Amino acid sequence: MAARVPVITSNVSCLPEITGGGALLVDPRSAEELSEAMRQVILSSSLRQRLRAAGSLRAEQYRWDYCAEKSLSFFRKFAR
């Protein structure tokens, strides 16, 4: 997502939460769902554009400096 490319990922585990609408989600056990998602991304320029924009915005929330600041704040709060 940070590279501004459309992302297709699994709809299980933590990936739906992490991608937060910035990716197409598919059942990782379904070749049909994966191939359909790939077809959609290849054929739809508006979908590609939407996924690029949404993914890029979502990736901003996972910058290393942002995560480090949040972690440091958490540890300072509970280290008192």
N, C-alpha and C positions, 0 to 999 in steps of 0.2 A: 504494500500500500504506500509506503514511503517513497517508493520508486515511481509512483504514479502510473502503475499498470493495473488493469482490472484483475481482481482476485476472485478465485473460486476456491472455497474451502469447505471443510466438514461442518455439518450441522450438529455435531456432538462435542462433548468435552467443553472446554472454556472458549472455543473459537467463536461461537456466535456472540458471546459477551465482548470478547476482545475486538472483533471486527466491527461491532456496533452498527450494522447497516452499511458498512463500507465494502461488502463482498457478497457474492452470490453463495448461498449455503446449499450444500447437497448432502444426501445420505452417502457416507463414504463406502457403503457396501453396495451401492447401486451404480453400475456402469451406465445404465440408461440415464439416470439423473445427471451424472457427470458429463456424458456426451451431449445431453440437451443443454446444459449450462454453457458448455464450450461453444455449441452451435449458436446460442443466443448472443454470446459475447462477440463471436466472429461476425455475425450478420447484422448486429444492431449498433450503429455508431452512437446513438443516443444512450444506450445502456453502457457502452464503454466509457463515454464521457461522464455519465452519472457515477459509475463505480470509481473512476479516477478521482473525481472531485471528493466524493464521500470518503474514499479510502485515504486520501491525502489528509483531509481534516481529522480523521480518526487517528492516523499515525502521529499527528502532532501531539496527541495526548500521551504518547508513549516515548517521547524523547528522553534520552538518558538524563539530561540535566533536570528535567521536570520530575522524573521518577526519583532521582537522588534527593531533590529538595523535599519531596513528599515523605520519603523514607526518613530523612534526617529530622524533619518536623515530628514525625511519629515517635522516633526514638527519644528525642528531647522531651516530649510530653510525658513519656512513661519512665524516664530515667531519673526523675526528680525524687 
